[in-house]
């Protein structure tokens, strides 16, 4: 079973990087400007692909692609309206503790997203720096508290999630699946869908500011070398993320001018 999935974050106005989602230059590198995002969606809509819900009966059929949005920034509802205009579905993965805080979605936003057919899922409760290094109890609380918070807002079970920071381990996934998650998006740029226990692991291709609409189409359709290049970069970073995580996180922050 294979499917391409794209990972977006926030969409912002030029010069207002902190208006949606987490603040700072590192987070901003994953935030698209509105004209760029609209061009992405228009190009994807013209690709001939379909963009269903991950829990649809035919979600993993050929010619399908999944669209995901991490963090739960305040731009989520407006970003979804752009998808609506093209008949496309988004998966909005929400940081539970941030609901209703400045820069993030409100409860009303979440209900509006769900009412128009978009998928609401968990991105953990507090977005820890490295969820894989938490104790088993703390890890379980991240997923449990997030799922409960979202279910209280929507009045429906939460079965979709993504791993914050891309720090996948089998333990992180098992903890998410134990909370009721059935579909878990990772940050690994692959199309192969893997089963772990009762859940599915789904990789994603990350879109960053500066990547044009043709890059999004290449990830979605598998044309050119975009997928291979992102996979190679991800693979080269893996050892640093796994064995030198504090140093990796410091380097990542400073590479974007952070502190």
Rosetta silent file (secondary structure, phi, psi, omega in degrees, C-alpha in Angstrom):
SEQUENCE: XXXXXXXXXXXXXXXXXXXXXXXXXXXXXXXXXXXXXXXXXXXXXXXXXXXXXXXXXXXXXXXXXXXXXXXXXXXXXXXXXXXXXXXXXXXXXXXXXXXXXXXXXXXXXXXXXXXXXXXXXXXXXXXXXXXXXXXXXXXXXXXXXXXXXXXXXXXXXXXXXXXXXXXXXXXXXXXXXXXXXXXXXXXXXXXXXXXXXXXXXXXXXXXXXXXXXXXXXXXXXXXXXXXXXXXXXXXXXXXXXXXXXXXXXXXXXXXXXXX
SCORE:     score description
SCORE:     0.000 S_00000001
   1 L     0.000  129.724 -177.396    0.000    0.000    0.000 S_00000001
   2 E  -137.725  147.306  171.866    1.429    3.367   -1.067 S_00000001
   3 L  -160.962  144.876  172.780    0.303    6.985   -1.076 S_00000001
   4 E   -86.878  135.153  175.964    1.936   10.399   -1.318 S_00000001
   5 E  -128.928  138.166 -179.876    1.144   12.748    1.559 S_00000001
   6 E  -107.816  139.396 -178.657    2.125   16.404    1.761 S_00000001
   7 E  -111.199  109.577  171.635    2.963   18.187    5.018 S_00000001
   8 E  -104.783  170.230  173.970    2.040   21.850    5.304 S_00000001
   9 L  -127.295 -111.826 -176.576    1.999   24.022    8.414 S_00000001
  10 L  -100.047  164.388  172.794    0.739   27.601    8.588 S_00000001
  11 E  -124.810  130.647 -172.071   -0.057   30.220    5.958 S_00000001
  12 E  -134.975  165.970  173.912    0.787   33.823    6.789 S_00000001
  13 L   -82.541  143.722  178.383    0.858   37.371    5.453 S_00000001
  14 L   -54.056  130.616  179.922    4.237   38.699    4.328 S_00000001
  15 L    83.560   -0.596 -178.109    6.026   40.281    7.264 S_00000001
  16 L  -126.305   53.893 -173.309    3.659   38.666    9.795 S_00000001
  17 H   -60.459  -29.317 -175.491    5.304   35.288   10.348 S_00000001
  18 H   -92.925    8.964 -177.870    4.049   34.934   13.910 S_00000001
  19 H   -72.083  -20.011 -179.693    0.370   35.622   13.151 S_00000001
  20 L  -141.271  128.745  175.530   -0.335   31.876   12.891 S_00000001
  21 L    85.808 -164.687 -177.229    1.279   28.953   14.676 S_00000001
  22 L   -70.622  143.036 -177.986    4.453   28.750   16.700 S_00000001
  23 L   -80.915  166.545  172.552    6.659   31.848   16.727 S_00000001
  24 L   105.434  159.695 -175.228   10.247   32.176   15.627 S_00000001
  25 H   -67.580  -31.742  178.747   12.385   31.813   12.497 S_00000001
  26 H   -64.827  -48.200  176.943   12.616   28.024   12.607 S_00000001
  27 H   -63.209  -37.189 -176.948    8.830   27.636   12.557 S_00000001
  28 H   -63.392  -26.281 -178.905    8.553   30.397    9.940 S_00000001
  29 L   -64.865  -18.388  178.363   10.619   28.392    7.471 S_00000001
  30 L  -101.321    3.576 -177.697    7.641   26.016    7.153 S_00000001
  31 L   -99.020  124.352  177.859    5.032   28.774    6.781 S_00000001
  32 E   -86.863  150.230  170.495    3.894   29.647    3.264 S_00000001
  33 E   -79.645  154.098 -173.868    2.749   33.107    2.236 S_00000001
  34 H   -56.137  -47.399  179.244   -0.847   33.291    1.034 S_00000001
  35 H   -60.499  -37.141  178.626   -0.102   33.818   -2.685 S_00000001
  36 H   -65.811  -44.836 -179.986    2.349   30.914   -2.585 S_00000001
  37 H   -63.027  -44.926  179.693   -0.131   28.638   -0.834 S_00000001
  38 H   -61.895  -35.795  176.578   -2.941   29.507   -3.244 S_00000001
  39 H   -67.521  -38.591  176.179   -0.608   28.738   -6.154 S_00000001
  40 H   -58.756  -51.119 -176.211    0.238   25.374   -4.579 S_00000001
  41 H   -63.409  -41.739  178.510   -3.413   24.439   -4.195 S_00000001
  42 H   -61.920  -40.996  179.146   -4.252   25.559   -7.725 S_00000001
  43 H   -67.767  -40.950  178.218   -1.406   23.495   -9.177 S_00000001
  44 H   -64.973  -40.468  179.892   -2.384   20.426   -7.160 S_00000001
  45 H   -62.729  -30.863 -179.226   -6.017   20.809   -8.204 S_00000001
  46 L   -85.110   -1.360 -174.630   -4.897   20.818  -11.848 S_00000001
  47 L   -76.533  -17.494 -174.917   -2.801   17.660  -11.395 S_00000001
  48 L    88.244   -4.537  176.606   -5.664   15.230  -11.914 S_00000001
  49 L   -78.830  161.763  170.964   -5.098   13.724   -8.475 S_00000001
  50 E  -110.677  152.475 -173.919   -7.814   13.378   -5.844 S_00000001
  51 L  -127.626   81.854 -172.429   -7.326   14.531   -2.252 S_00000001
  52 L   -90.562 -179.722  167.958   -9.534   12.412    0.045 S_00000001
  53 L   -74.362  146.468  179.697   -9.826   11.787    3.767 S_00000001
  54 L   -66.868  -23.673 -179.134   -7.379    9.196    5.062 S_00000001
  55 L   -95.340    8.743  175.018  -10.284    7.208    6.530 S_00000001
  56 L   -69.015  151.647 -176.290  -12.224    7.048    3.246 S_00000001
  57 L   -59.451  -33.731 -177.297  -12.842    3.543    1.941 S_00000001
  58 L  -110.637   25.738 -172.977  -10.734    4.190   -1.170 S_00000001
  59 L   -55.511  -36.227 -173.169   -8.198    6.578    0.386 S_00000001
  60 L   -98.379   18.977  177.328   -5.178    4.550   -0.721 S_00000001
  61 L   -71.160  154.912  176.347   -6.324    3.977   -4.298 S_00000001
  62 L   -56.111  146.543  178.824   -3.983    5.008   -7.144 S_00000001
  63 L    84.348    9.236  178.513   -4.196    8.663   -8.091 S_00000001
  64 E  -108.949  154.591  177.413   -4.848    9.861   -4.553 S_00000001
  65 E  -145.222  145.291 -179.828   -2.784   12.186   -2.351 S_00000001
  66 E  -107.320  138.004  178.572   -3.272   13.278    1.268 S_00000001
  67 E  -110.928  126.213 -179.359   -2.891   16.872    2.458 S_00000001
  68 E  -126.027  152.352 -179.303   -1.909   17.535    6.077 S_00000001
  69 E  -134.833  112.703 -177.565   -1.424   20.714    8.139 S_00000001
  70 E   -87.740  156.634  169.021    0.543   20.487   11.390 S_00000001
  71 E    93.510  -39.191 -178.724    0.372   22.562   14.589 S_00000001
  72 L    85.163   37.333  178.867   -3.171   23.978   14.459 S_00000001
  73 E   -68.307  165.558 -175.873   -2.333   27.580   13.688 S_00000001
  74 L   -63.930  -17.841 -179.938   -4.948   30.295   13.331 S_00000001
  75 L   -78.380   -4.645 -172.151   -4.690   30.148    9.530 S_00000001
  76 H   -56.149  -46.757 -175.630   -6.200   26.649    9.434 S_00000001
  77 H   -65.979  -43.147  178.774   -9.780   27.666    8.699 S_00000001
  78 H   -66.641  -37.700  176.941   -8.825   30.092    5.930 S_00000001
  79 H   -63.088  -37.899  178.141   -6.433   27.513    4.451 S_00000001
  80 H   -65.869  -35.205 -179.753   -9.289   24.998    4.423 S_00000001
  81 H   -64.810  -32.562  174.792  -11.544   27.413    2.563 S_00000001
  82 H   -65.659  -40.574  176.274   -8.997   27.503   -0.272 S_00000001
  83 H   -63.917  -42.218 -178.459   -9.168   23.697   -0.395 S_00000001
  84 H   -55.166  -38.054 -177.039  -12.977   23.807   -0.348 S_00000001
  85 L   -64.021  -18.672 -179.171  -12.989   25.849   -3.546 S_00000001
  86 L  -114.621    8.515  179.689  -11.287   22.931   -5.311 S_00000001
  87 L    68.420   33.005 -176.965  -13.109   20.045   -3.634 S_00000001
  88 L  -110.055  148.742 -178.998  -10.021   18.989   -1.679 S_00000001
  89 L  -107.814  138.343  175.391   -9.834   17.630    1.872 S_00000001
  90 E  -113.246  155.368  174.899   -7.257   18.612    4.477 S_00000001
  91 E  -113.028  112.045 -175.172   -6.099   16.872    7.654 S_00000001
  92 E  -103.762  110.327 -173.665   -5.558   19.459   10.391 S_00000001
  93 E   -99.659  117.677 -161.527   -3.358   18.093   13.185 S_00000001
  94 E  -108.321  136.039  171.336   -3.837   20.166   16.318 S_00000001
  95 L   -82.840  108.903 -167.112   -1.655   20.928   19.344 S_00000001
  96 H   -56.008  -46.270 -174.003   -4.243   20.435   22.075 S_00000001
  97 H   -69.345  -16.427 -177.387   -3.054   22.840   24.739 S_00000001
  98 H   -87.859   -8.436 -178.114   -2.862   25.689   22.203 S_00000001
  99 L   -57.351  127.728  178.112   -6.547   25.635   21.247 S_00000001
 100 L    81.719    6.079  177.781   -8.035   29.088   21.832 S_00000001
 101 L  -100.381  161.267 -177.843   -4.688   30.796   22.465 S_00000001
 102 L   -55.870  132.355  178.427   -3.278   33.653   20.339 S_00000001
 103 L    89.329   -0.404 -175.619   -2.076   32.432   16.960 S_00000001
 104 E  -130.613  167.983 -177.704   -3.964   29.130   17.108 S_00000001
 105 L   -64.214  153.118  172.714   -7.377   27.706   16.222 S_00000001
 106 L   -98.534  170.814  174.536  -10.407   28.204   18.407 S_00000001
 107 H   -60.832  -40.183  178.814  -12.998   25.573   19.306 S_00000001
 108 H   -62.637  -38.484  176.448  -15.371   27.225   16.832 S_00000001
 109 H   -59.683  -44.311 -178.192  -12.718   26.916   14.102 S_00000001
 110 H   -63.586  -42.420  179.186  -12.380   23.191   14.780 S_00000001
 111 H   -66.205  -37.067  178.124  -16.117   22.630   14.590 S_00000001
 112 H   -66.764  -39.919  177.325  -16.294   24.618   11.340 S_00000001
 113 H   -61.847  -48.348 -179.368  -13.476   22.566    9.826 S_00000001
 114 H   -63.992  -36.425 -176.957  -15.137   19.279   10.767 S_00000001
 115 H   -65.229  -25.837  179.940  -18.534   20.464    9.513 S_00000001
 116 L   -99.779   14.269  170.515  -17.142   20.939    6.006 S_00000001
 117 L    94.912    0.619  177.831  -15.568   17.487    5.896 S_00000001
 118 L   -78.351  156.464 -176.380  -11.998   18.167    6.889 S_00000001
 119 E   -94.612  131.588  174.930  -10.242   15.795    9.268 S_00000001
 120 E  -106.732  129.591 -179.819   -9.246   16.963   12.740 S_00000001
 121 E  -141.102  179.920 -176.742   -6.455   15.037   14.435 S_00000001
 122 E   -92.620  143.765  168.800   -3.847   15.242   17.161 S_00000001
 123 L  -123.846   35.171 -172.893   -0.356   16.731   16.967 S_00000001
 124 L    79.835  174.777 -177.515    0.188   15.820   20.651 S_00000001
 125 L   -89.422  -42.737 -175.898   -1.056   17.935   23.543 S_00000001
 126 L  -116.488   -1.500 -175.757    1.906   20.247   24.251 S_00000001
 127 L    55.658   63.332  179.707    4.196   19.672   21.214 S_00000001
 128 L   -61.584  154.940 -179.790    7.205   18.533   23.301 S_00000001
 129 L   -57.526  -42.539  178.755   10.672   19.234   21.914 S_00000001
 130 L  -145.671   94.846 -175.790   11.321   15.507   21.564 S_00000001
 131 H   -62.704  -27.228 -177.096    8.359   13.274   22.325 S_00000001
 132 H   -70.600  -15.584 -179.239   10.466   10.141   21.937 S_00000001
 133 H   -97.447    2.704  176.541   12.513   11.051   25.020 S_00000001
 134 L   -74.999  158.587  171.277    9.543   11.324   27.353 S_00000001
 135 L   -65.098  162.579  179.608    8.775    8.649   29.905 S_00000001
 136 H   -58.078  -39.356 -178.710    6.145    6.119   28.910 S_00000001
 137 H   -68.127  -42.669 -179.953    3.638    7.813   31.223 S_00000001
 138 H   -68.080  -38.031  177.977    4.349   11.314   29.889 S_00000001
 139 H   -63.022  -45.208  178.707    4.200   10.084   26.303 S_00000001
 140 H   -61.239  -38.296  179.774    0.848    8.420   26.930 S_00000001
 141 H   -66.020  -36.366  177.899   -0.461   11.636   28.503 S_00000001
 142 H   -56.837  -46.948 -178.904    0.544   13.651   25.421 S_00000001
 143 H   -75.725  -44.550 -176.828   -1.667   11.517   23.195 S_00000001
 144 H   -62.172  -47.826 -177.267   -4.455   10.863   25.720 S_00000001
 145 H   -65.651  -38.326  178.690   -4.904   14.507   26.738 S_00000001
 146 H   -65.715  -47.580 -179.826   -4.854   15.690   23.140 S_00000001
 147 H   -60.644  -43.301 -179.597   -7.371   13.090   21.965 S_00000001
 148 H   -65.949  -40.884 -179.452   -9.692   13.833   24.882 S_00000001
 149 H   -62.881  -45.748 -179.023   -9.478   17.599   24.350 S_00000001
 150 H   -69.082  -39.959  179.385  -10.325   17.328   20.658 S_00000001
 151 H   -64.218  -36.385  177.228  -13.066   14.754   21.219 S_00000001
 152 H   -62.846  -38.208 -179.452  -14.682   17.052   23.798 S_00000001
 153 H   -71.059  -42.835 -171.125  -14.778   19.871   21.246 S_00000001
 154 H   -95.514  -17.277 -177.202  -16.038   17.788   18.329 S_00000001
 155 L    66.632   30.528 -179.125  -18.141   15.165   20.078 S_00000001
 156 L  -149.545  153.238  179.340  -16.497   12.440   18.006 S_00000001
 157 L   -66.774  151.615  179.409  -13.537   10.077   18.425 S_00000001
 158 L  -107.302  121.735 -173.857  -10.116   11.186   17.168 S_00000001
 159 L  -123.348    3.190 -176.468   -8.367    8.596   15.016 S_00000001
 160 E  -125.512  142.116  179.205   -5.733   10.604   13.119 S_00000001
 161 E  -154.497  164.848  169.685   -2.489   12.130   14.412 S_00000001
 162 E  -133.596  152.838 -175.201    0.964   13.310   13.422 S_00000001
 163 L   -87.383  123.194  179.297    4.197   13.098   15.412 S_00000001
 164 H   -65.435  136.357  176.145    5.603   16.472   16.534 S_00000001
 165 H    74.371   -3.535 -178.736    9.112   17.194   15.331 S_00000001
 166 H    74.118   16.818 -176.231    9.271   13.999   13.310 S_00000001
 167 L   -87.131   68.819  177.642   10.676   12.051   16.272 S_00000001
 168 L   -75.382  135.821  161.298    9.198    8.681   15.393 S_00000001
 169 L  -140.114  164.725  177.336   10.047    5.573   17.369 S_00000001
 170 H   -60.285  -33.161 -179.422    8.061    2.369   17.691 S_00000001
 171 H   -68.789  -40.704  177.502    7.296    3.408   21.274 S_00000001
 172 H   -60.806  -46.276 -179.270    5.914    6.796   20.182 S_00000001
 173 H   -65.065  -44.289 -179.768    3.687    5.114   17.620 S_00000001
 174 H   -60.382  -38.089  178.782    2.533    2.392   20.026 S_00000001
 175 H   -65.679  -41.750  177.450    1.599    5.075   22.560 S_00000001
 176 H   -63.729  -45.665 -178.910   -0.432    6.964   19.954 S_00000001
 177 H   -64.530  -32.725  178.705   -2.209    3.811   18.808 S_00000001
 178 H   -66.985  -21.848  179.860   -3.019    2.914   22.425 S_00000001
 179 L   -86.236   -0.395  179.730   -4.914    6.229   22.702 S_00000001
 180 L   108.796   -2.852  177.812   -7.225    5.255   19.837 S_00000001
 181 L   -68.242  137.421  177.345   -5.266    6.649   16.891 S_00000001
 182 L  -113.015  -26.768 -178.014   -5.545    4.511   13.753 S_00000001
 183 E  -125.803  116.537 -175.705   -3.665    6.663   11.221 S_00000001
 184 E  -120.128  115.238  177.564   -0.340    8.192   12.289 S_00000001
 185 E   -84.560  130.959  173.317    1.523   10.570   10.000 S_00000001
 186 L  -100.698 -173.363  175.094    5.297   10.658   10.370 S_00000001
 187 L  -110.050   11.722 -179.551    7.743   13.106    8.784 S_00000001
 188 L   -78.851  126.703 -175.555    9.620   10.469    6.811 S_00000001
 189 L   -80.599   79.009  178.240    9.455   11.284    3.077 S_00000001
 190 L  -139.430  161.692  177.343    8.227    7.958    1.729 S_00000001
 191 L  -103.458  -15.588 -178.766    5.061    6.688    0.054 S_00000001
 192 E   -69.534  130.464  177.810    5.037    3.178    1.536 S_00000001
 193 L   -97.306  128.069 -177.144    2.372    2.772    4.218 S_00000001
 194 E  -111.742  147.896  174.826    3.389    0.473    7.083 S_00000001
 195 E  -100.046  133.316  172.180    1.257   -1.320    9.623 S_00000001
 196 E  -130.613  112.292 -176.230    2.275   -1.316   13.292 S_00000001
 197 L    60.843 -125.853 -178.809   -0.113   -3.186   15.542 S_00000001
 198 L   -94.341    5.918 -176.015   -3.616   -1.906   14.830 S_00000001
 199 E  -119.758  169.036  177.660   -2.483    1.326   13.183 S_00000001
 200 E  -113.219  137.743  174.973   -1.016    2.625    9.930 S_00000001
 201 E  -103.040  127.047 -173.703    2.160    4.718    9.618 S_00000001
 202 E  -127.595  120.382  178.941    2.082    7.196    6.743 S_00000001
 203 L   -77.164  169.250 -177.851    5.096    9.223    5.595 S_00000001
 204 L  -147.411  152.346  173.142    4.944   12.782    4.258 S_00000001
 205 E  -101.339  126.370 -173.356    6.825   15.201    2.031 S_00000001
 206 E   -87.298  132.810  173.944    7.451   18.558    3.715 S_00000001
 207 L  -102.417  131.768  179.050    6.694   21.850    1.969 S_00000001
 208 L  -124.407  162.024  176.430    8.672   24.889    3.062 S_00000001
 209 L   -57.602  138.226 -177.470    8.672   28.555    2.150 S_00000001
 210 L    99.922  -17.958  175.449   10.526   29.048   -1.104 S_00000001
 211 L   -85.826  123.519 -177.347    9.211   25.826   -2.623 S_00000001
 212 L   -82.678  177.517 -178.125    6.995   26.675   -5.562 S_00000001
 213 H   -61.408  -28.845  178.853    3.836   24.955   -6.781 S_00000001
 214 H   -67.897  -30.555  176.105    5.810   22.703   -9.130 S_00000001
 215 H   -66.104  -43.225  177.946    7.615   21.234   -6.104 S_00000001
 216 H   -60.696  -44.184  179.752    4.284   20.393   -4.482 S_00000001
 217 H   -64.909  -37.708  179.591    3.096   18.750   -7.712 S_00000001
 218 H   -65.327  -41.649  175.717    6.356   16.799   -8.024 S_00000001
 219 H   -63.336  -43.209 -176.118    5.999   15.410   -4.506 S_00000001
 220 H   -68.488  -39.008 -173.439    2.360   14.560   -5.115 S_00000001
 221 H   -98.317  -16.032 -179.050    2.855   12.949   -8.519 S_00000001
 222 L    79.652   24.094  178.632    6.338   11.482   -8.145 S_00000001
 223 L   -89.826  155.652  179.196    7.779   13.349  -11.124 S_00000001
 224 L    65.144 -151.482 -176.384   11.403   14.424  -11.363 S_00000001
 225 L  -116.259   13.000 -175.060   13.774   13.837   -8.458 S_00000001
 226 H   -58.920  -45.693 -179.319   12.054   15.875   -5.726 S_00000001
 227 H   -62.231  -45.375 -177.137   11.011   12.835   -3.694 S_00000001
 228 H   -64.228  -40.037 -179.477   14.426   11.224   -3.925 S_00000001
 229 H   -66.713  -39.941  178.942   16.247   14.408   -2.924 S_00000001
 230 H   -69.622  -37.557  176.939   14.081   14.958    0.147 S_00000001
 231 H   -62.302  -41.539 -179.674   14.444   11.316    1.153 S_00000001
 232 H   -63.794  -44.452  178.963   18.245   11.556    0.838 S_00000001
 233 H   -62.697  -43.094  178.425   18.389   14.696    2.987 S_00000001
 234 H   -60.480  -44.143 -178.346   16.119   13.092    5.583 S_00000001
 235 H   -64.315  -38.285  178.936   18.262    9.953    5.650 S_00000001
 236 H   -68.413  -30.456 -179.644   21.446   11.969    6.119 S_00000001
 237 H   -81.243  -19.000 -173.947   19.880   13.846    9.065 S_00000001
 238 H   -53.873  -48.980 -178.561   18.610   10.709   10.800 S_00000001
 239 H   -58.467  -39.215  179.762   21.806    9.862   12.731 S_00000001
 240 H   -65.629  -40.402 -179.778   22.036   13.406   14.106 S_00000001
 241 H   -67.640  -35.165 -174.346   18.404   13.370   15.202 S_00000001
 242 H   -81.716  -42.922 -169.850   18.734    9.948   16.825 S_00000001
 243 H  -107.320  -16.679 -179.210   22.133   10.098   18.516 S_00000001
 244 L  -134.765   53.116 -170.414   22.915   13.794   18.964 S_00000001
 245 H   -64.384  -43.477  177.551   19.491   15.313   19.464 S_00000001
 246 H   -59.908  -42.580  178.713   20.393   18.278   21.706 S_00000001
 247 H   -66.373  -40.112  178.729   23.161   19.280   19.295 S_00000001
 248 H   -61.344  -44.855 -178.334   20.892   18.696   16.303 S_00000001
 249 H   -66.459  -38.321  177.093   18.159   20.875   17.779 S_00000001
 250 H   -62.671  -46.523 -178.881   20.666   23.638   18.605 S_00000001
 251 H   -63.013  -40.253 -179.176   22.077   23.520   15.066 S_00000001
 252 H   -64.468  -43.360  178.761   18.587   23.568   13.537 S_00000001
 253 H   -62.324  -45.776 -175.093   17.564   26.615   15.563 S_00000001
 254 H   -74.198  -24.612  177.510   20.757   28.506   14.748 S_00000001
 255 H   -67.009  -21.215  177.401   20.649   27.588   11.075 S_00000001
 256 L  -104.099   11.224  177.297   17.454   29.657   10.855 S_00000001
 257 L    84.093   13.185  179.818   18.852   32.522   12.913 S_00000001
 258 L   -82.107 -171.562 -179.769   17.148   31.490   16.144 S_00000001
 259 L  -125.355    0.000    0.000   18.585   31.401   19.642 S_00000001
